[in-house]
C-alpha cells in the first residue's frame, strides 16, 4: 500500500475540484482525503502504486472544465508517516498561509441551462440554478477558503433534497457551495411591490415588451435594460441616464439573435461568446441591422453578450407566461449606475440611484458582496483584445516572477477606469473594474473592494504603489491606507506603469522601447505627458522621445471641447490666415476663438502637453468629425470609425497611404528628448482639409482621418528605428489608452514587425488605465526584490513615507 501527499495550486477552489477528486479517487480505488487549504488543495491518496499513479494522471490530465492547475507538488510518505484510511472523504477545510486563487464568477453551464427548462426537473425555472461548473464565486465570497458558510449563501440553509445532492459524490452538485432550489434558495421580487418569483419575472418581461426601462440585479450588480429595437425606449433611457451618445451594451437571447444584428467573423468569436466567461464582445454591425442608431451613435460596432445568469435567461424565455412571442430578443443591458458612479450592488443603492431611471427594479435576496461589472473585449489579430477586465476574468492572477515569494504589495491603479491589484511574490491579482475615482462614491467602493480582496487573498502589503500625480483621489487613498498601516507609498510614473503592465503580462524582464500613448499622465517635469517613447525596464525608465508639445488652454474643458486643442495647434503653426481658417472650418464661434487666443497668447489657464489623446481630439475637430464629444474618448472613437470605414471602401488606396506616408524628420536638442513632428503632421492635414473645401476631387475628411493614422504610425516606427541605432533595443511594447484604437495598433505593429522589431501588446489587461495597476505592482515588486537583495540600497529615494504607526490590517483601516 502506497500513500502520497499531494498539493495542487491554481484555480482549484469554487470549480468543483474537491468533488472531482473524490469521484476520481472512487474510480481508481483510492482511499484518503481532500481538503481546501486556501492557497492550495491538499490530497492524501492511498492505494496500490499503479492505482495512485493512474489517479494522479487523471487529476492532471482531466481536471474540471473551469479549473486551472498551475502546480502539483507530490511527496510519497513512508509507512510510518502515512495515516491509515478506510475510504475517501472531503474533509473540513482549514486555512493556511500562502498564495490563494479565487475563482471568477462563471456563466450558467449547458447542463444547468437544460435543467432550467426541463418541466420534470425540480429546479424548473429556478432563477438561481447552479452547479460545480457554474454560478457566482467571487461576488458572493465573504472570506476564504471558499465554503458555503463563508459566502452570502450562508443565509439560505439547504433543504433536504439539496443537502442530499451536496453530499452525494455522484451528483453534479456534490460540494457545490451555492447549491439551492426553488424551496430553499434566494427569491426574485420587484422592489416596492408584492410581486415575487415567477410573477415578478413576468411583470418585468411585460414592462420590457411595453417599452419600459427596468433595473435588474444580476451576479455582480444591477443592469438597466430596455428593448434594444425600440427607438423610443432607448431614447428615454439615454435621457434619464444623461448619456447622450456613449454606446450601450446589448444582451441577446441567443447566438442567432446576435448574428441578425452583427457579423461574427470566426469560430473563435463564437466560442468566446458562448463560453463560460461570456464577456461583452465588440462586433461589426450588419448594414441591415434592426438596431436603431441611438444604441451606438456614430459607431460601426456593437457590444454584445449572451445571458450568463439564470434570471437573464428567464427574461428572454419563460414558457409559463405566454409572452415569449412578444418578448424582444435583444435588450440594452447597460451598467446600473449614475454617470461616474460605481455599479449599484444593493437594493438601497439601486433605489436611490436608479429609481428615477427605471420604471421597475427586479432584484433578489442573495447579497452581492463584491461588485463586478461586465468584461468588455475587442478583437485584434484573431484574439480577444481587452478594453475592460472584470466579471469572468478577475481576479485571475498574472504570473510575473520578480520578487521574493513573501513580498506582498497593493497597487492602487489609476484615477480613471480604476482597477487595483494585490500581489504576493510572483502572483499579481488585478481586481474587477471599479470605475472613475473622480466620483467619491467610487472612492468608497475602491476602499471596500481593497479590504475584501486583501482578506480573501490573505495579503498584508508592505508597500503601496500609486500614480505619481499628487492630486489624484487614488493617490490620497494610497497615503491614507499607508498611514494607517504604517507602510511606505511607492509612486510610479503613469506612462512607465503602462509599459510595465505590457511587460508583466508578456513575462518580459528585459529593457524595451516602450510607446505609451494616452490622454493624460503627470510628467516629472510638471507638464502633461501622453505621447511618450521610453527606454523602460524593471529598474527604471528614460524618456527618449515624445510627440511635439502643444499648449492646452481651458483647464478641464480642453478634453471635453477638442476644438480648443485644434485652435492651439493652428496657432502654433503661425498661419497668417488662422482666424479665417477657424471660421471656414466652423471650429467655434468668433467669441470662443477670441477667448481661446487670449488664454493662449498670455499662457493663462494653459499647460504644456504631449498628450496623444488630445492630438487625436484635435484632428477629429479639424476634420469636422467631432468638435464637442459627449463622453470620454468619443472624438477619437469617431475618428477611428471614420478612417476604418474609408479604408474598407478603398482598400487599395489605403494600402498605398499606409506604405507611402512621407517620412518626416525626427528632431531633438542636446538637452531634450527626440520630438516626433506631430505638429507638422497636423499642419499638413489642415492644409489638405482647406484645399479640399469646395473641391469635388479633393481630400475628404474620412480619407484624411486614415492618412492621420497612417502618418502617426509611420512616425512611431521611424523614431523606433532611430532609437534602435543608439540603444540596440529590438523589442517594442505598445500600451496606453490610445492603443485601444485597433487601426493605429495594426498599422504600428505591422510596420514595426516589417522593420524587424519584436512587438509586445496587451492580451490579459487593457492598454488603457484599467491596466495601470499591473504595471504599478510590477514596479513595486521589483523595488522590494532589490531591497531584499541589498537592504542598504539607495533605491528608497523613490519612496514616499509619512510618520509611521504600528503596522495594522485593512479590516481596521478601511
N, C-alpha and C positions, 0 to 999 in steps of 0.2 A: 504493500500500500504506500503510495507516494502523496505528499502534501505540498502544495505550492501556495505561497503568499504573493498575491498579485495586486498591483496598484495601477489604476488606469486614470489618466488625466485628459481633460478636454471637455467637450460638451457632453457630459455624461450624467448631468442632473436635469430632471424635468423633461426627459425624452424617452421615458420608459426603459431606461438602461438596466435598472436592477431587476425588474420583471423579466426582461430579455435574458439576463444572466441566469436567473433561476430556471427559466424554461430550457435554456441551452444546457444547464447542468443536468436537468432531468433527462434530456435526450441522450446525454453521454455518460449516464450512471455516475455522476459526481455528487459527493456529499460535501457539505461545508456551509459557508455563509457569504452574503454580500451586504455591504453597508455603505451608506453615503457619508463620507468623512468631510465633506465641504470642498477642500481642494482636490479631492480625488475619490474614486470609488474603490473600496477595498474588497478583495475576494480571497477567501480561503477555499481551495479546491483539493479535494481528497479522493483518490481513486487509483486505478491502475495507471502506470506510466503512459500507456498508449491512450487511454481514455482522457487523461489530463492534457496530453498533447493535442488531441483532437478538439477538446473543449476550448483550449486557448486559441487554437487556429480559427475555430468557429466564431469566437468573440471578435478576433482581429479582422477576419475577412467578411463577416456578415453582420455588422452592428445594426441597430435600429435605424430607420430611414433618416431621422433628424439628429442622430448622434455624430460627433466628430471626435475620434480618438487621436490625441496628439502624441501621447507617450504611454508605453506599457513597461512597467518595472516588475520583474518576476524573480522570486527567490524560492529555491527549494529548501524546505525545512527538514531538519533532522528528525528522526523518530522521537527523540527525547523532547524536542522543542515543539513538535506538532500536536495540536489539540486532537481529540477524537470526535468525529461527527457521525451521527446515525442517519441524517437526512440533509437536505439543503434548504436553508431558510434565508429570507430577507429579514435582517435584524435591525434593531433600533439604530438610527443614525447618531453619530457623535461628531461634533465639530472639532476640527483641528486647524492649526496654523498652516498657512501656505497659500499658493495660488488657487483662486476659485473661478469657476466658469459658470456664469449664469446664462441660462438659455433665453434667447429672444422669444417673443410670442410667436405662435405657429398657427397658420391658417387652417381652417377646418379641412380634415383629410377626406379622401374619397369615400372611405368606409363609413365615416360618420355622416357624410352628406347623403349617402344611400339610406342609412337608417333613419335620418331625419324625415324622409318622405315615404317611409315604409309603414302603412297603417297597422301592420301586425307587430311592429316593434314598440316596446314600451316607452321609447323616447321619441315617438312620433311627434313631429313639430315642436320639439323641445328647444327653446332658444339658446340653451347653454350646453348643448351636446358636445362632448369632447372625449378624448381617449389619450393613451400614452403617446400617440403620434401627432396630437394637435391640441389647440386651445391656448389659453393665456398662460404665461410663465412670468416674465419679468414684471409685468404691470400689476400682478396680484401678490408678488412675494414681499413679505414684511421683514424677514430675516433669513439667514442661512443656517443650516442647509435646507434645501427645498423639500419640505414636507408639508402636508395639509395644515397642520397646526400653526405653521409659520407662513400662511398665506391668508388672503381675505376670504377664502373658502372655509376657514375655521368657524365662521358664523353659521355654517349650514351643515349640521350633523347628517351623516349619510343614513338613508333608510336601510332596512334590512336587505333589500334586493341589491342596492348599490354596494353595500358593505360586502355582500357575498361575492360580487364581481371583483371588488377591490382586493379581496383576499384569495381569489381563485387564480392559480398560476396559468390556467388555460384560457383565461378571459383576456380580451383586448384591453380591458381596463384594470388589469392587475397592477396595483400600486400606483394608479393614475391619480395624482393629488387633487385635481379639480373635479373628479367624477361626481355626477349628480343626475337627477332626473326631474320630471315634472312634479314629483311628490316631495322631493327634499332639497331641490336646488333654488337658486335665486329666481326672481319673478320680474317680468317686464310690466310696466304700467305707464300711464300718461300722468305726467306731473300736474297736480291740481285737479285731478279727475278721479272718479271711482272706477274707471275702466282699467282692467288688469288682464294679463295673459293674452290669450288669442283675441279677445275683444279690443285690447289696446293696439295690437298689431293691425287688426282690420281697420280701426279708426285712422291709424297713421297711413295705411295704404289708400283709404278713401280720400284723405286730405291731399295726398300726392296726385291722385287722379284729378282732383278738383283744382289743381294749380296752386295749392298751398305750399308753404315752407315749413318743414319740420326739423327739429333738432333730434339727433339720435345718439344715444350713448352706446359706444362700441367697446372695444378691448382696451384702448389706451386713452380714450377721451371722447368728446362729442363731435359729431359732424353736423353741418347744416345741409339739408337736402331739398331738392325740388325736381320736378320733371324737366330733364335737360332739353327736351324738344319743345317745351312750352316757352315761347319767347317772352311772354308777359311775366311768367313766374320767374324766369332768370333775371329780367329787368327789375322786378320787385326785390329780389334777393340782393342785387347789386346796390339798389338804392338804400335798403335797410342796413346793409353791412358797410356802406360808404366805401365801396370798392368799384370804382367806375370801369376799369378796364383789365385789371390783373386777371389772367386766365383762371378759370375754375377747373378743379379736377372732376373727373366723371367716374362713376361706377356703373358697369354694365352687368346685365343679368347673366350673360354667358359669353363665350368666345365669339359666337355668331353675331351677337349684338355689337361687339367691338368691330368686327370685320365689315359691318354695314356702314360704319362711320369713319374708319381709319384703315390704313394699309399696314398689315403685319408682313414684314419683309422676309422673315425666316422662321424656321422651326425653332431656332434658339429663342426668338422673341416669344413664340407660343409657350415654350417650356417655362420661360420666366414668368409670363402672365398667369399660368395655371399652376405654378409650383407652390411650395409651402410658405413662401415669403410674401407673395402677392403684393408687390410694390405698385406704385403709380409709374407707368411707363409712358414716355413721350413718343407718340406715333404721328406720322404724317396724316393729315386729314384727307379724306377722299373728296374729289371735286364735287361729287353729288351728295355729300354728307347732309343728312336732315338736321344736323345740329345747328342751331342759329348762331350767327356770328357773335352775338353777345356773350356766348360761353367763353370764347377765346379771341377777342377782337384783335385784328391785325396780326394774327399768328397762324402759321400753317401747320402747327402741331396741336394735338390734343393729349392731355394727360389722362390715361385710362387705367383702371384697375378692375379686378373681379372681386366679388364678395369674399371676405376672409373670416367672417364671424356668422354664426347661425342666424342671429337676428336680422342681419343684412340679407341673407338668403331668403328668409321668410317674408321680407318686404317685397321681393320680386315674385316669389311663388308661394302661395298659401292656398292649397286646394279646397279648404273648407269654407271659404267665404264668398266664392263665386266672382271674385274681382280680377282674376288672372288675365282675362281677355282685354281688360281696360287698363291694366297696370303698365306704366312706362317701362321699357326695357333698358333705358338709360337715365340715370339720375345724376344731377350735380351732387357731388359729395365733397364739400369743402370743409376745411378745419373749422370747428365750432369755437370761434374766439372773436372778440372785437379786434380791429386792426391794431397790431403792435403787441397784443397781449398773448400769453401762452394759451394753448388749447384747454378748454374747460374740462375738468375731470370729476367734479362733484355736482350733485343736484343744486346745491346752493350757488355755485359759480354759474351754472347754466341758467338758473332762474334770473340771476342778476344781470348777466352779460348777454344772454341770448333771448330773454323774454320779450324784448322789443323787436327781435328779428324773426323769430319762429312763431308760427301760428299754433303749433303743438310741440311738446317736448316728450319724446318717447325715451324713457330711462329704465333702469333696472336696479335691483337691490344688491348686486355684487360690487363692493367698493373697488375702485381703481386706486392702487397705492402710488404708482409711478406713471406719469403721463408719457405717452409715446405717440407722436404724430406719424403720419404715413411717410414711408420712404418714397423718394422721387428719383427716377433713373432716366437718363437719356441713353442714346445708343451710339456707339462710335467704334468703327472698325470691327463690327461683328460681335461686340461685347457691351455689357451694361456700363454706363458712364455715370457715376453718382452725382446728383445735384443736392439731395438731402438724405442722409443716412439715419434711419430711425427704426420704426417698427419692423420686425422680422430680421433685422441685422444687428442692432445694438442690443446688448453690449459685447458682441463677439470680439475677442481680443485680437490685436495685431502683434505679431512676434517681432521684436527688434532688440537683439541682444547687445546692449552697450553698457550695462551697469551690473553691479553685484546683485545676486538673487534677492538679497534682503532689502535693496533700495526701494523706497516707496515714495511716490510723489503724487501731487494733484496739479493738473494743468487746467486753468480756468477757461481758456478759449478766448474767442473774440467777442466784440461788442454786438455785432450783428450776426444772425444765423448761428447763435451760440450753441455749441456743444462743449462739454468739458471732458476731461479724461483722467482716470486714475491708473496708476501703474505700479507694478511690483516686479522688480527685476526686468526680465525680457518681455513681459506681457503688459501691453498698453490697452486699456479698455475705454474706447470712446463711448460717450453716453448717447442716449437718444436725443433727438433735436429738442432744444429748449426754446429758442426764439430770440427776439431782439431785445437786448437788455437795456435799451434806452427807456423802456417801459418798466417802472418799478415793480409791477406785478410779475414780470418775467424775472426780475432780480430775486424776488421771493421764491419763485418756482425753482430757480437755479440753486439757491441755498438748500431748499428742501431736498432736491434731487441729489445734490452732493452728499448730504447727510445720509440718505438712504443707501445710495450706491456704495459709499465708503463702508457702511455697516454690512451690506450684502457681500462685498468683496473682502471684508476684513482687512482693509488697508488703512494704515495710520501714517499719513505723509510726514516726511521730514523736511520737505521743501515744497513751496507752492509757486508754480510758474504762471506768468500772466503776460499780457501785452505791455509793450514799452510805453504806450500812451498814458500820460499821468492823469487824464481826466475821464477815462472810461469808467463806467459803473463796474465793469468786471475787475478793473484794477483796484477799485475801492473794496470790492468783495474779497479779493486776494489778500489785501492788507488787513481787513477785518478778521478774516479767518486766521491769518498768520499771527496776528496779535494775540488772539485767544488761545491759539495752540502753542505759542512761544517758539515758532519756527520762522526761517527766513523766507522772503519773497525773491523770486528769480525772474526779472523782466527779460523778455525775449522780443527782439525787433520783429515787427509784423511780417515783413517780406522774407526775412530769414526763416521764420516759423513756417511760412508757406512752402519754401523749398525743402526744409527738413521733413515736412509731412510727406512730401513726394518721395524723399529718400527712404523714410521709415517704412512706408508701405511697399516699397520695392526692395527692401532689405539691402540698401546700398550704404556702405560705410566709407566710401571714398569721396574725395572732393569732386565737385561738379561745377559746371557753368549753370547757374540757376536763373531762369527767366521767370520773374514774378510780376504778373500784370493784374492789377485790380483797381479799385476805386480810391481807397484812402488807407494810408498807413502812416504812422508817426515816424518821421525821419529823425535820427540823432542830431541832424543839423538844424532842426526846428522847422523844416519845410514839410509839405505833404508829399510823400513818396507814393508811387503806384505804377511806374513803368520801369522796372529795375532789372539789371543783369548783374548777378552777384557771383563771386567765387565763393562757394559755400561748402563747408564741411562740418563735421561734428564739433570741431574745435573753434569754429567761428566763421566769419564771413568778411569779405571785402567788396565794397561797391565798385564794380569795374565800369559800369555804363548805365545810362538811363535815357529815356526819351527826352526831347527838348523840354526844358522847364517853360512854364507859362504862368501868367497871373490868373488867379481865380478870385473874382470880386463878388461880394454879396453874401459872404458867410455861408450859412446853411442853405440859402436859396439857390446857390450855384448848382448843386447836384439835381435840384428839382426843376431848374429852368435852364436847360442846356444852351439856349440862345446866348446866355451870358458868357459861356466859355467860347462860343463861336465868335462873339464880338471881341473878346480879349485876344484871341488868336489872329483875327483880322487886324487888330490894332498893332500887334507885334509885327505883322507883315509890312506895316508902314505904307499902305497903299494910299495914293493920293485921292482916290475917289471912294474911300472907305464908307462914308455916310451914304453915298448913292448906292453902293453895293448892298449895304444893310437894308436900305429901303426897297431896292429891287428884289431882294430875296425874301422880303417880308419877315425878317427875323424878329422884329419887335416894333413898338411904336416909336415915334420921334422922341417922346418924353422919356421912355425907357432907355433909349440909346443915349440921350444926354446924361441921364443919371448914371449909367454904367460907365461912360467915358470919364465922368467927373471922378468916380471912385478909382478907376484905373490910373488916370493921369497923376493923382495925388497919393496913390497906394493906400487908400483908406478902406478899411474893412476888406482888405485884399491880402492873400497869401500866395506864395510861390509854390507851384505844384508840378509834379511829374506824373500825375495820375493818368494811367492808360484808360481807366473807365471814363474819366471826363473827356479825354480825347475822342473816344467813341461817341459820347454825347454831343460834342461839338460838331463832328462830321454829320451825325444824324440831323442836327438842326440846320447845318449848312445846306444839306441836300433836300430840306423840306420834308423829311420823313417824320421827325418828331421834335417839336420845339418845347413842348410843355408836357412831360410824362406824368402819369397819374400814379405810378408805383415805381419802386426801385428797379433800375435796370431796363425799364421799358424802351427808352431811346435806343439802347444798344441791341436789345432783342429785336426791335423792328428793323434796325439797320441790317442785322444778320439775315432776317427773314426776307427782306427786300433783295439783298445780294444773292441769296440762295435761289430765290425764285427766278432771278435773271439768269443765273448760271445754268439752272435746269432747262431754261428755254433756249440758251445759247451755249451749249457745251463746247463747241469747237473754239469759239471766241474766248470763252472763259479759260480754256486751257492755254490759249495764246497769251492772255493777260497774265496768268499766273507765271508763265515762263519768261515773259519778256518785260516785266516791270523794270523801268530804268533804275540802275544802281545809283543810289545817292551817296555822297561821301559821308563817312563817319568822322566826326570832328572831336577834338579834345584840346585841352590845355594842359600844361605841365602839372598844375595843381588840382585839376578836376577830372572826374571820370569821363570816359568817352560819351559823346552825345549822338543819339540817333536823330537824324534830321526830320523829325516828325512835323516840325513847323513847315519845312519845305514841302513835305508831302501834302499837308493841309493847304498850303498856298496853291499848289498845282491843281488840287481838286476845286478850289474856289475859282480859279481862272477858267477851268473847263466848264464849271457849272454856269458861270456868267456867259461864256461864249455860246453855250447851248441854248440859252433863253431866246425863244423866237426862231430858233433854227431847227427845222424838221429833222435834219440828219445829224444833229449834234449829240453829245453825250447825254444820255438820260440819267436821272437820279439813281435808278437801280443798277445801271452799268457802272456808275461812279462808286456806288456802295461796294460792289465787288472789287473794283480797282483799288479801293482803300484797303480792303482786307488783304489782297494780294501784295500791295505795296508794303504794308506793315510787316507781313510775313517775310518778305524779301529783306527788309531792314534787319529784322531779328536774326536771320541766317547770316547776313553779311557781318554783323558785329560778332557773332559767334566764331566765324572763320577768322576774323581779325584777332580775337582773344585767344583762339587756339594756338596761334603762332607765338604768343607771348607766355601762355600758361601751360601749353602741351596737354590741356584737358580735352578729352574727346567725348565726354558724356554730358548731355544737357538735360536738365529737369525742368518741366513746364508746370507752373502752378499759378494760383491766383484766380479770382472770380471771373476775369475776362476770358479765361480759358474754358469757361462754360460754353463759350461760343465755339461750337464744333467745326464751323467753317474755318475760323482762324487756326484752330488746333490742327485740323487736317492739312491746311496749306503749310503751316510752320513745320509740322512733324515730317511731312513728306519731303520738304526741301532740305531739312536737316539730315534726314536719312540719306538723301541723294548726295549730300556733302560728306558722307561717311562719319556722321555722329551717331552715337548710341543715344536714343531719346527715351527718357523716363516720363511717364504720365500717370495720372491717377486711375485707380480701379476699385479701391476699397473705401476711401473717404473722398468727399467733394474737393474740387480745386478751390472752391470759394472759402469763406471764413468758417464754414462748418467743419473744415479740416484742420484749422489752426491748432486745436488742442493737441493733435497728434505731434505736430512739429514742436510745440512748446514742451511736450512731455519728453520727446527725444533729446532736446537741448538740456533739459533739467537732469535727465538720467545720465547723460554723458558727463555733465558737470559733477554729479555725485561720484561717478566712476573715477574721475580724476582726483577728487578729494580723498576718496578711499585709498587710491594708489599713492597719493602724495599729500598727506594731511597739511603740510606746510606750504602748499601751492598758493600762489598769489591769485588764482582764478576767482577767489572770493570777492574780488573787486566788482564783479558783476552782480553781486547780491545786494538786495535792499532789505535792511532789517530795521526793526524798532525795538525798544526796550523789551526784553524777553520776560514772559511769565512762565510759570511751571507748565510743562507740556500737558495739554488736555486732550479731549476727544471731541469729535464732531457732534456727538449727541448733546454735549454741553454747550457748544458754541454756536450752533446754527439754529 
